């Protein structure tokens, strides 16, 4: 999967070098699409078609990288004394 993502990133850089932000492939989408197609890669007679369709999807699922963007997350207090595996008796 990492090989496909690097190929997609290189292809995208050559297609549109003049952009405001730099872009990268959404890894969550890439993992999701790859997970759905792993079995079909081994069962199909012509996996090259499937790989080209997967590359097209990965090219479309890109995200801009904005410099200096931060989001402070809420800090939650953990009020549980036991983990989810252990249940209280009373």
N, C-alpha and C positions, 0 to 999 in steps of 0.2 A: 504494500500500500504506500509506503514512504517513497518508493521509486516512482509510482504514478503521480503522487502529489508534487514531487520535485519536477517531473516532466511538465505537469500542468502549469506550475509556477513559471518555469522557463518559457513555455509557449505563450503565456499571458503577458510576460514582460516584453517579448518581441512584438506582440500584436499592438500594444498600447503603451509606449514608453512615456508619453506626455500626460501624466495625471497629477492631480493635486496631492493625493495620498498614495502611499504604497499599499498594495493589496496582497493578501495571502489566502490560501484555500481554507475553508472552514473545516477543521479536523473532525468535528462532531458529525457533520454531514458526510464527510468522506468515510469515516468508520461505519456509519449507518448504511450507506450505499454498498460498501464493500462487504459488509456482513450479509447483506441480502443476496449478493452475487457469487459468493465463494463456492457454493455447491454447484451452481450452474456452470462455473468455469470448468469443473471436472466432468460434468455430465454432457455438455453440449459437444457436438461434432466440430463446430467452428467457433472457438472462443474469441477469435479476433474481433468479430462483430460486437460481441458483448463488451470487450475491453474498450473498443472505440466509443460505444454508447456511454460507458462509465466515464471515460475521459471527457466527453461532452458535458456530462452532468457536473463533473468536478470543476470544469472551467466556468460553469454558470454559478456555482456556489462559492463566491469569494466575499471577503470582508475587508473593508478599509482599515488600515492601521493608523490610528490618529495619535500623534505624539502628545504626551502630557495629559492624557485622559486617565482619571482615577475615579473610582466610585467607592466611597467608604461604606462598608457593609455593617448592618446592625449586629451588635454583639449580643448574643442571647446567653442567658444564664441557664445552666443545666440544673434543674431542680430535682432530677431523678437521682435517687441514691443507688438504684440497681439498674443494670443494663436491661435491654429488652428481653434477653434470654431468661432472666430470673424474674419470677413473679412473687409478690408479697403474699404471705399466707392470710393476712387479715386486712 
